[in-house]
């Protein structure tokens, strides 16, 4: 049973070589690798083309975008190009073990989650990823991310049927896809697997992910869910976890002038009935106290975590 491995790429040639070396060591040859380069710098693109001309293989497809897009667009392009009906999305900086492909030679109805993987920090240290045994949708509704993109083996037909990655989102694209898949699937399973891939965790960089971008993504996500899904009252109450996500980025930004973005998101949570009027007023009070330096950064974060996470 063959799988298509799809890697969006931008300016990480060393990462691609690392994945290729992992693929050469696989104990199964039933794979194809689709690299979608998202308009990398000309020098990097030249290196990639030369490298895969030197190591040409029918198992490898290289797609070169002629303009800068996003990782989600690249993943969707890769899915459209895939030969096989089993899909895995693998980032350029991730690492897989020698039995990664053979472990995925299984029947897939809608999708299968390989929930056990390790996280690698910037120093190369690894630790188990957060996990859960049930109520998977609840975790994602609450902004608790218990698996990531490479954890899922997709049935290509199901992936396309549910609309692929939502390219309107600038952040949280994978999370929104997981929520949509969990709601729409009638047949998925979660496997308690051995660890066979290692996901690189990049520390929050507020310059690369400014608070207005995070709040904008959260605003889009909660509006999309309100418009498209019939969440019950209990589920809607969980969604305030995404308000806490805004708070966490705002707190790390150390820029109180950015409070307007958080306030706008807070208003939307109330308007869309994800929180009561009392919860809205309480959250607004915390913001005002913090902006006026009447509570510390640490207390501000702990209060919001207690009530909204």
HUBEL-V322935 format. One record per residue. RES is the residue in three letters. SS is DSSP state (helix for helix, strand for strand, loop for the rest). PHI is phi in whole degrees, -180 to 180 (NA if undefined). Layout:
res->RES ss->SS phi->PHI
res->RES ss->SS phi->PHI
//
This chain:
res->UNK ss->loop phi->NA
res->UNK ss->loop phi->-97
res->UNK ss->strand phi->-128
res->UNK ss->strand phi->-102
res->UNK ss->strand phi->-103
res->UNK ss->strand phi->-115
res->UNK ss->strand phi->-125
res->UNK ss->strand phi->-75
res->UNK ss->strand phi->-138
res->UNK ss->loop phi->-152
res->UNK ss->loop phi->57
res->UNK ss->loop phi->-134
res->UNK ss->helix phi->-60
res->UNK ss->helix phi->-63
res->UNK ss->helix phi->-64
res->UNK ss->helix phi->-63
res->UNK ss->helix phi->-64
res->UNK ss->helix phi->-64
res->UNK ss->helix phi->-63
res->UNK ss->helix phi->-61
res->UNK ss->helix phi->-63
res->UNK ss->helix phi->-65
res->UNK ss->helix phi->-68
res->UNK ss->helix phi->-64
res->UNK ss->loop phi->-91
res->UNK ss->loop phi->-62
res->UNK ss->loop phi->-80
res->UNK ss->loop phi->-127
res->UNK ss->loop phi->-100
res->UNK ss->loop phi->-86
res->UNK ss->strand phi->-147
res->UNK ss->strand phi->-129
res->UNK ss->strand phi->-123
res->UNK ss->strand phi->-110
res->UNK ss->strand phi->-102
res->UNK ss->strand phi->-113
res->UNK ss->strand phi->-83
res->UNK ss->loop phi->-95
res->UNK ss->loop phi->60
res->UNK ss->loop phi->-62
res->UNK ss->loop phi->-54
res->UNK ss->helix phi->-55
res->UNK ss->helix phi->-65
res->UNK ss->helix phi->-68
res->UNK ss->helix phi->-60
res->UNK ss->helix phi->-63
res->UNK ss->helix phi->-62
res->UNK ss->helix phi->-64
res->UNK ss->helix phi->-61
res->UNK ss->helix phi->-64
res->UNK ss->helix phi->-62
res->UNK ss->helix phi->-83
res->UNK ss->helix phi->-76
res->UNK ss->helix phi->-68
res->UNK ss->loop phi->-111
res->UNK ss->loop phi->-61
res->UNK ss->loop phi->-152
res->UNK ss->loop phi->-67
res->UNK ss->loop phi->-81
res->UNK ss->strand phi->-120
res->UNK ss->strand phi->-118
res->UNK ss->strand phi->-113
res->UNK ss->strand phi->-112
res->UNK ss->strand phi->-111
res->UNK ss->loop phi->-68
res->UNK ss->loop phi->-96
res->UNK ss->loop phi->-157
res->UNK ss->loop phi->-74
res->UNK ss->loop phi->-124
res->UNK ss->loop phi->-143
res->UNK ss->helix phi->-59
res->UNK ss->helix phi->-66
res->UNK ss->helix phi->-60
res->UNK ss->helix phi->-63
res->UNK ss->helix phi->-63
res->UNK ss->helix phi->-66
res->UNK ss->helix phi->-60
res->UNK ss->helix phi->-61
res->UNK ss->helix phi->-63
res->UNK ss->helix phi->-65
res->UNK ss->helix phi->-85
res->UNK ss->loop phi->-65
res->UNK ss->loop phi->-81
res->UNK ss->loop phi->-100
res->UNK ss->loop phi->-95
res->UNK ss->strand phi->-113
res->UNK ss->strand phi->-119
res->UNK ss->strand phi->-133
res->UNK ss->strand phi->-103
res->UNK ss->loop phi->-127
res->UNK ss->loop phi->-75
res->UNK ss->loop phi->-68
res->UNK ss->loop phi->-103
res->UNK ss->loop phi->-93
res->UNK ss->strand phi->-127
res->UNK ss->strand phi->-123
res->UNK ss->loop phi->-83
res->UNK ss->loop phi->-68
res->UNK ss->loop phi->-108
res->UNK ss->helix phi->-57
res->UNK ss->helix phi->-69
res->UNK ss->helix phi->-65
res->UNK ss->helix phi->-66
res->UNK ss->loop phi->-102
res->UNK ss->loop phi->-84
res->UNK ss->loop phi->-134
res->UNK ss->loop phi->-73
res->UNK ss->loop phi->-129
res->UNK ss->loop phi->-81
res->UNK ss->loop phi->-102
res->UNK ss->strand phi->-161
res->UNK ss->strand phi->-127
res->UNK ss->strand phi->-101
res->UNK ss->strand phi->-96
res->UNK ss->loop phi->-76
res->UNK ss->loop phi->-96
res->UNK ss->loop phi->-149
res->UNK ss->strand phi->-108
res->UNK ss->strand phi->-99
res->UNK ss->strand phi->-109
res->UNK ss->loop phi->-88
res->UNK ss->loop phi->-67
res->UNK ss->loop phi->-96
res->UNK ss->loop phi->89
res->UNK ss->loop phi->-74
res->UNK ss->strand phi->-126
res->UNK ss->strand phi->-149
res->UNK ss->strand phi->-62
res->UNK ss->loop phi->-75
res->UNK ss->loop phi->-61
res->UNK ss->loop phi->-144
res->UNK ss->loop phi->-155
res->UNK ss->loop phi->-106
res->UNK ss->loop phi->-164
res->UNK ss->loop phi->52
res->UNK ss->helix phi->-61
res->UNK ss->helix phi->-61
res->UNK ss->helix phi->-57
res->UNK ss->helix phi->-61
res->UNK ss->helix phi->-71
res->UNK ss->helix phi->-64
res->UNK ss->loop phi->-97
res->UNK ss->loop phi->63
res->UNK ss->loop phi->-109
res->UNK ss->loop phi->-95
res->UNK ss->loop phi->-92
res->UNK ss->loop phi->-149
res->UNK ss->loop phi->-126
res->UNK ss->helix phi->-56
res->UNK ss->helix phi->-74
res->UNK ss->helix phi->-73
res->UNK ss->strand phi->-108
res->UNK ss->strand phi->-102
res->UNK ss->strand phi->-98
res->UNK ss->strand phi->-79
res->UNK ss->helix phi->-57
res->UNK ss->helix phi->-62
res->UNK ss->helix phi->-67
res->UNK ss->helix phi->-57
res->UNK ss->helix phi->-71
res->UNK ss->helix phi->-60
res->UNK ss->loop phi->-86
res->UNK ss->loop phi->105
res->UNK ss->loop phi->58
res->UNK ss->loop phi->-70
res->UNK ss->loop phi->-80
res->UNK ss->loop phi->-80
res->UNK ss->loop phi->-78
res->UNK ss->loop phi->-84
res->UNK ss->loop phi->-92
res->UNK ss->loop phi->-143
res->UNK ss->loop phi->66
res->UNK ss->helix phi->-63
res->UNK ss->helix phi->-67
res->UNK ss->helix phi->-62
res->UNK ss->helix phi->-62
res->UNK ss->helix phi->-64
res->UNK ss->helix phi->-63
res->UNK ss->helix phi->-61
res->UNK ss->helix phi->-63
res->UNK ss->helix phi->-66
res->UNK ss->helix phi->-66
res->UNK ss->helix phi->-74
res->UNK ss->helix phi->-91
res->UNK ss->loop phi->-72
res->UNK ss->loop phi->-109
res->UNK ss->loop phi->-159
res->UNK ss->strand phi->-131
res->UNK ss->strand phi->-144
res->UNK ss->strand phi->-119
res->UNK ss->strand phi->-103
res->UNK ss->loop phi->-88
res->UNK ss->loop phi->-90
res->UNK ss->loop phi->-74
res->UNK ss->loop phi->-69
res->UNK ss->loop phi->-137
res->UNK ss->strand phi->-148
res->UNK ss->strand phi->-131
res->UNK ss->strand phi->-102
res->UNK ss->strand phi->-78
res->UNK ss->loop phi->-96
res->UNK ss->loop phi->-97
res->UNK ss->loop phi->-59
res->UNK ss->loop phi->-57
res->UNK ss->loop phi->-115
res->UNK ss->loop phi->-67
res->UNK ss->loop phi->-76
res->UNK ss->loop phi->-82
res->UNK ss->loop phi->-126
res->UNK ss->loop phi->-62
res->UNK ss->helix phi->-59
res->UNK ss->helix phi->-67
res->UNK ss->helix phi->-71
res->UNK ss->helix phi->-63
res->UNK ss->helix phi->-63
res->UNK ss->helix phi->-63
res->UNK ss->helix phi->-66
res->UNK ss->helix phi->-63
res->UNK ss->helix phi->-59
res->UNK ss->helix phi->-64
res->UNK ss->helix phi->-61
res->UNK ss->helix phi->-71
res->UNK ss->helix phi->-70
res->UNK ss->helix phi->-61
res->UNK ss->helix phi->-65
res->UNK ss->helix phi->-65
res->UNK ss->helix phi->-78
res->UNK ss->helix phi->-115
res->UNK ss->loop phi->-124
res->UNK ss->loop phi->-94
res->UNK ss->loop phi->-79
res->UNK ss->loop phi->-80
res->UNK ss->helix phi->-61
res->UNK ss->helix phi->-62
res->UNK ss->helix phi->-65
res->UNK ss->helix phi->-64
res->UNK ss->helix phi->-66
res->UNK ss->helix phi->-70
res->UNK ss->loop phi->-66
res->UNK ss->loop phi->-61
res->UNK ss->helix phi->-57
res->UNK ss->helix phi->-77
res->UNK ss->helix phi->-66
res->UNK ss->helix phi->-63
res->UNK ss->helix phi->-60
res->UNK ss->helix phi->-60
res->UNK ss->helix phi->-61
res->UNK ss->helix phi->-62
res->UNK ss->helix phi->-67
res->UNK ss->helix phi->-60
res->UNK ss->helix phi->-63
res->UNK ss->helix phi->-74
res->UNK ss->helix phi->-69
res->UNK ss->loop phi->55
res->UNK ss->loop phi->-130
res->UNK ss->helix phi->-71
res->UNK ss->helix phi->-69
res->UNK ss->helix phi->-81
res->UNK ss->helix phi->-61
res->UNK ss->helix phi->-61
res->UNK ss->helix phi->-68
res->UNK ss->helix phi->-69
res->UNK ss->helix phi->-62
res->UNK ss->helix phi->-64
res->UNK ss->helix phi->-65
res->UNK ss->helix phi->-58
res->UNK ss->helix phi->-60
res->UNK ss->helix phi->-68
res->UNK ss->helix phi->-59
res->UNK ss->helix phi->-71
res->UNK ss->helix phi->-60
res->UNK ss->loop phi->-88
res->UNK ss->loop phi->65
res->UNK ss->loop phi->-86
res->UNK ss->loop phi->-144
res->UNK ss->loop phi->-75
res->UNK ss->helix phi->-61
res->UNK ss->helix phi->-62
res->UNK ss->helix phi->-63
res->UNK ss->helix phi->-62
res->UNK ss->helix phi->-64
res->UNK ss->helix phi->-62
res->UNK ss->helix phi->-64
res->UNK ss->helix phi->-64
res->UNK ss->helix phi->-63
res->UNK ss->helix phi->-60
res->UNK ss->helix phi->-62
res->UNK ss->helix phi->-67
res->UNK ss->helix phi->-64
res->UNK ss->helix phi->-69
res->UNK ss->helix phi->-63
res->UNK ss->loop phi->-87
res->UNK ss->loop phi->62
res->UNK ss->loop phi->-92
res->UNK ss->loop phi->-134
res->UNK ss->loop phi->-75
res->UNK ss->helix phi->-60
res->UNK ss->helix phi->-65
res->UNK ss->helix phi->-66
res->UNK ss->helix phi->-57
res->UNK ss->helix phi->-68
res->UNK ss->helix phi->-66
res->UNK ss->helix phi->-64
res->UNK ss->helix phi->-68
res->UNK ss->helix phi->-63
res->UNK ss->helix phi->-64
res->UNK ss->helix phi->-92
res->UNK ss->helix phi->-121
res->UNK ss->loop phi->-86
//
